[in-house]
Amino acid sequence: MKLLAYPILTSCLLFTASAQLLPFAKPLKRHASEPQSPFLDPLRPAMPPSGADNTGDASAGDLLISDVMGTDSRMGIFSGFTRNIDSISSRLDSSAQNTTVLAPEDAAIRKLPRKPWEDPQDYETLGASAYAGQDGESRAQKNLRRFIEAHIVPESPWRDGQEMQTLAGNKVTCEEKDGKKMIQPGDIEVASIAKTVSNGEIWILKGVVNYAAAQ
Ligand SMILES: *[C@@H]1O[C@H](CO)[C@@H](O)[C@H](O)[C@H]1NC(C)=O
């Protein structure tokens, strides 16, 4: 799987000039009972298996975050990213560690002024070819990891007012404000708590956590 991720990343990077945010194509973890086709493309709306209630509020027995990560069409891009970082995907697949995943909506990622794996400093020091070749790939992979880690809170449940440190090291709190759940700093609205499973929760955010501040 790991070997597969790199050529795909390369092909994405070749097209960073295009406005299209290309999906990372690592296949989702699947269960035999689930239909295959809707899960292949993280940018295509993923339909829950027919008959199953995957809308999220029901506490879902012994399901893990990794089982449900790809089933919400609002966060397909972020979900695709997590599968490309081995340490993250194994965390989400572990029943020994709880996690609160702060998953920005696809729209929020598309609105970013640059791709999550691009860092203006890289362009400053290395120019337009900052993400070319093998060094470029590992640079992009490192930046993408930082972006993802800034959205992974290594605990769940997460109570209002409790300060947490993400895997990237940035501190975040959540609070109720004007009847909405917000992540601070940044006033990032939580659109919904999309999934509650045995090893944590997936929250869908209307914006992104300031990952540039996380070093
Ligand atoms: C992990 O999450 C489950 C489900 O919410 C909860 O029952 C359990 O207490 C949590 N464990 C820890 C160590 O927080």
The ligand as a Gaussian input file, in Angstrom:
#p B3LYP/6-31G(d) Opt

LIG

0 1
 C      -12.835000       5.955000      24.375000
 O      -14.099000       6.214000      23.805000
 C      -15.155000       5.409000      24.326000
 C      -16.384000       5.695000      23.493000
 O      -16.733000       7.056000      23.564000
 C      -15.323000       5.716000      25.807000
 O      -16.339000       4.881000      26.330000
 C      -14.018000       5.466000      26.532000
 O      -14.144000       5.852000      27.884000
 C      -12.900000       6.244000      25.883000
 N      -11.629000       5.900000      26.488000
 C      -10.791000       6.839000      26.935000
 C       -9.511000       6.325000      27.505000
 O      -11.023000       8.017000      26.854000

